[in-house]
Amino acid sequence: MSETKFKGPGWPDFRGWVAFGFFGLTFYALRMIEKNPVLLANASFMQVLSTLLAGGVLLIAMNLFGGTRSGTATNDKLADALTAGATPPAAPKDPAP
Protein backbone atom coordinates (compact mmCIF):
# COMPACT_ATOMS: atom_id res chain seq x y z
CA MET A 1 0.00 0.00 0.00
CA SER A 2 1.63 3.23 -1.09
CA GLU A 3 1.05 6.56 0.53
CA THR A 4 0.38 9.56 -1.64
CA LYS A 5 1.96 12.75 -0.47
CA PHE A 6 1.22 16.31 -1.44
CA LYS A 7 3.50 17.27 -4.32
CA GLY A 8 3.70 21.01 -4.19
CA PRO A 9 5.93 23.80 -2.99
CA GLY A 10 5.07 23.00 0.63
CA TRP A 11 5.33 25.34 3.57
CA PRO A 12 8.09 27.93 3.78
CA ASP A 13 10.96 27.53 6.20
CA PHE A 14 11.47 29.79 9.21
CA ARG A 15 13.09 32.58 7.18
CA GLY A 16 10.18 32.47 4.76
CA TRP A 17 7.68 32.92 7.59
CA VAL A 18 9.68 35.84 8.98
CA ALA A 19 9.75 37.49 5.55
CA PHE A 20 6.01 36.91 5.21
CA GLY A 21 5.46 38.55 8.61
CA PHE A 22 7.57 41.59 7.71
CA PHE A 23 5.67 42.11 4.48
CA GLY A 24 2.34 41.62 6.23
CA LEU A 25 3.18 44.21 8.88
CA THR A 26 4.48 46.65 6.28
CA PHE A 27 1.39 46.41 4.10
CA TYR A 28 -0.82 46.69 7.18
CA ALA A 29 0.99 49.89 8.21
CA LEU A 30 0.64 51.30 4.69
CA ARG A 31 -3.06 50.45 4.79
CA MET A 32 -3.33 52.32 8.11
CA ILE A 33 -1.79 55.39 6.47
CA GLU A 34 -4.29 55.10 3.62
CA LYS A 35 -7.19 55.06 6.06
CA ASN A 36 -5.77 57.72 8.42
CA PRO A 37 -3.29 60.14 6.74
CA VAL A 38 -2.74 61.98 10.04
CA LEU A 39 -0.34 59.15 10.98
CA LEU A 40 2.24 60.67 8.61
CA ALA A 41 2.71 63.52 11.09
CA ASN A 42 3.44 61.11 13.97
CA ALA A 43 7.22 60.66 14.35
CA SER A 44 6.91 57.41 16.32
CA PHE A 45 4.72 55.80 13.68
CA MET A 46 7.10 56.88 10.92
CA GLN A 47 10.04 55.41 12.84
CA VAL A 48 8.25 52.05 13.13
CA LEU A 49 7.29 52.16 9.45
CA SER A 50 10.83 52.95 8.31
CA THR A 51 12.17 50.11 10.48
CA LEU A 52 9.69 47.71 8.90
CA LEU A 53 10.58 48.84 5.38
CA ALA A 54 14.34 48.64 5.99
CA GLY A 55 13.97 45.25 7.66
CA GLY A 56 11.98 43.94 4.71
CA VAL A 57 14.59 45.10 2.21
CA LEU A 58 17.38 43.56 4.28
CA LEU A 59 15.40 40.33 4.56
CA ILE A 60 15.06 40.15 0.78
CA ALA A 61 18.79 40.70 0.38
CA MET A 62 19.54 38.03 2.99
CA ASN A 63 17.36 35.47 1.21
CA LEU A 64 18.72 36.28 -2.24
CA PHE A 65 22.40 36.62 -1.44
CA GLY A 66 22.76 34.44 1.64
CA GLY A 67 25.05 31.42 1.59
CA THR A 68 22.23 28.91 2.03
CA ARG A 69 18.56 29.25 1.44
CA SER A 70 17.75 27.22 4.53
CA GLY A 71 20.07 26.79 7.45
CA THR A 72 17.71 24.24 8.98
CA ALA A 73 18.43 21.66 6.28
CA THR A 74 22.16 22.10 6.82
CA ASN A 75 21.75 21.79 10.58
CA ASP A 76 19.68 18.60 10.18
CA LYS A 77 22.36 17.04 7.97
CA LEU A 78 25.07 18.01 10.44
CA ALA A 79 23.10 16.53 13.35
CA ASP A 80 22.62 13.27 11.43
CA ALA A 81 26.34 13.08 10.64
CA LEU A 82 27.29 13.73 14.26
CA THR A 83 24.81 11.12 15.49
CA ALA A 84 26.15 8.53 13.02
CA GLY A 85 29.72 9.23 14.10
CA ALA A 86 28.92 9.14 17.80
CA THR A 87 29.09 5.34 18.12
CA PRO A 88 31.75 4.34 20.61
CA PRO A 89 34.84 2.68 19.15
CA ALA A 90 35.18 -1.07 19.57
CA ALA A 91 37.33 -2.22 22.46
CA PRO A 92 40.82 -3.28 21.32
CA LYS A 93 41.63 -6.96 21.38
CA ASP A 94 43.59 -8.17 24.36
CA PRO A 95 47.02 -9.26 23.13
CA ALA A 96 47.58 -11.61 26.06
CA PRO A 97 45.55 -14.86 25.89
C-alpha positions as a LaTeX table, in Angstrom:
\begin{tabular}{lrrr}
\hline
Residue & $x$ (\AA) & $y$ (\AA) & $z$ (\AA) \\
\hline
Met1 & 0.00 & 0.00 & 0.00 \\
Ser2 & 1.63 & 3.23 & $-1.09$ \\
Glu3 & 1.05 & 6.56 & 0.53 \\
Thr4 & 0.38 & 9.56 & $-1.64$ \\
Lys5 & 1.96 & 12.75 & $-0.47$ \\
Phe6 & 1.22 & 16.31 & $-1.44$ \\
Lys7 & 3.50 & 17.27 & $-4.32$ \\
Gly8 & 3.70 & 21.01 & $-4.19$ \\
Pro9 & 5.93 & 23.80 & $-2.99$ \\
Gly10 & 5.07 & 23.00 & 0.63 \\
Trp11 & 5.33 & 25.34 & 3.57 \\
Pro12 & 8.09 & 27.93 & 3.78 \\
Asp13 & 10.96 & 27.53 & 6.20 \\
Phe14 & 11.47 & 29.79 & 9.21 \\
Arg15 & 13.09 & 32.58 & 7.18 \\
Gly16 & 10.18 & 32.47 & 4.76 \\
Trp17 & 7.68 & 32.92 & 7.59 \\
Val18 & 9.68 & 35.84 & 8.98 \\
Ala19 & 9.75 & 37.49 & 5.55 \\
Phe20 & 6.01 & 36.91 & 5.21 \\
Gly21 & 5.46 & 38.55 & 8.61 \\
Phe22 & 7.57 & 41.59 & 7.71 \\
Phe23 & 5.67 & 42.11 & 4.48 \\
Gly24 & 2.34 & 41.62 & 6.23 \\
Leu25 & 3.18 & 44.21 & 8.88 \\
Thr26 & 4.48 & 46.65 & 6.28 \\
Phe27 & 1.39 & 46.41 & 4.10 \\
Tyr28 & $-0.82$ & 46.69 & 7.18 \\
Ala29 & 0.99 & 49.89 & 8.21 \\
Leu30 & 0.64 & 51.30 & 4.69 \\
Arg31 & $-3.06$ & 50.45 & 4.79 \\
Met32 & $-3.33$ & 52.32 & 8.11 \\
Ile33 & $-1.79$ & 55.39 & 6.47 \\
Glu34 & $-4.29$ & 55.10 & 3.62 \\
Lys35 & $-7.19$ & 55.06 & 6.06 \\
Asn36 & $-5.77$ & 57.72 & 8.42 \\
Pro37 & $-3.29$ & 60.14 & 6.74 \\
Val38 & $-2.74$ & 61.98 & 10.04 \\
Leu39 & $-0.34$ & 59.15 & 10.98 \\
Leu40 & 2.24 & 60.67 & 8.61 \\
Ala41 & 2.71 & 63.52 & 11.09 \\
Asn42 & 3.44 & 61.11 & 13.97 \\
Ala43 & 7.22 & 60.66 & 14.35 \\
Ser44 & 6.91 & 57.41 & 16.32 \\
Phe45 & 4.72 & 55.80 & 13.68 \\
Met46 & 7.10 & 56.88 & 10.92 \\
Gln47 & 10.04 & 55.41 & 12.84 \\
Val48 & 8.25 & 52.05 & 13.13 \\
Leu49 & 7.29 & 52.16 & 9.45 \\
Ser50 & 10.83 & 52.95 & 8.31 \\
Thr51 & 12.17 & 50.11 & 10.48 \\
Leu52 & 9.69 & 47.71 & 8.90 \\
Leu53 & 10.58 & 48.84 & 5.38 \\
Ala54 & 14.34 & 48.64 & 5.99 \\
Gly55 & 13.97 & 45.25 & 7.66 \\
Gly56 & 11.98 & 43.94 & 4.71 \\
Val57 & 14.59 & 45.10 & 2.21 \\
Leu58 & 17.38 & 43.56 & 4.28 \\
Leu59 & 15.40 & 40.33 & 4.56 \\
Ile60 & 15.06 & 40.15 & 0.78 \\
Ala61 & 18.79 & 40.70 & 0.38 \\
Met62 & 19.54 & 38.03 & 2.99 \\
Asn63 & 17.36 & 35.47 & 1.21 \\
Leu64 & 18.72 & 36.28 & $-2.24$ \\
Phe65 & 22.40 & 36.62 & $-1.44$ \\
Gly66 & 22.76 & 34.44 & 1.64 \\
Gly67 & 25.05 & 31.42 & 1.59 \\
Thr68 & 22.23 & 28.91 & 2.03 \\
Arg69 & 18.56 & 29.25 & 1.44 \\
Ser70 & 17.75 & 27.22 & 4.53 \\
Gly71 & 20.07 & 26.79 & 7.45 \\
Thr72 & 17.71 & 24.24 & 8.98 \\
Ala73 & 18.43 & 21.66 & 6.28 \\
Thr74 & 22.16 & 22.10 & 6.82 \\
Asn75 & 21.75 & 21.79 & 10.58 \\
Asp76 & 19.68 & 18.60 & 10.18 \\
Lys77 & 22.36 & 17.04 & 7.97 \\
Leu78 & 25.07 & 18.01 & 10.44 \\
Ala79 & 23.10 & 16.53 & 13.35 \\
Asp80 & 22.62 & 13.27 & 11.43 \\
Ala81 & 26.34 & 13.08 & 10.64 \\
Leu82 & 27.29 & 13.73 & 14.26 \\
Thr83 & 24.81 & 11.12 & 15.49 \\
Ala84 & 26.15 & 8.53 & 13.02 \\
Gly85 & 29.72 & 9.23 & 14.10 \\
Ala86 & 28.92 & 9.14 & 17.80 \\
Thr87 & 29.09 & 5.34 & 18.12 \\
Pro88 & 31.75 & 4.34 & 20.61 \\
Pro89 & 34.84 & 2.68 & 19.15 \\
Ala90 & 35.18 & $-1.07$ & 19.57 \\
Ala91 & 37.33 & $-2.22$ & 22.46 \\
Pro92 & 40.82 & $-3.28$ & 21.32 \\
Lys93 & 41.63 & $-6.96$ & 21.38 \\
Asp94 & 43.59 & $-8.17$ & 24.36 \\
Pro95 & 47.02 & $-9.26$ & 23.13 \\
Ala96 & 47.58 & $-11.61$ & 26.06 \\
Pro97 & 45.55 & $-14.86$ & 25.89 \\
\hline
\end{tabular}
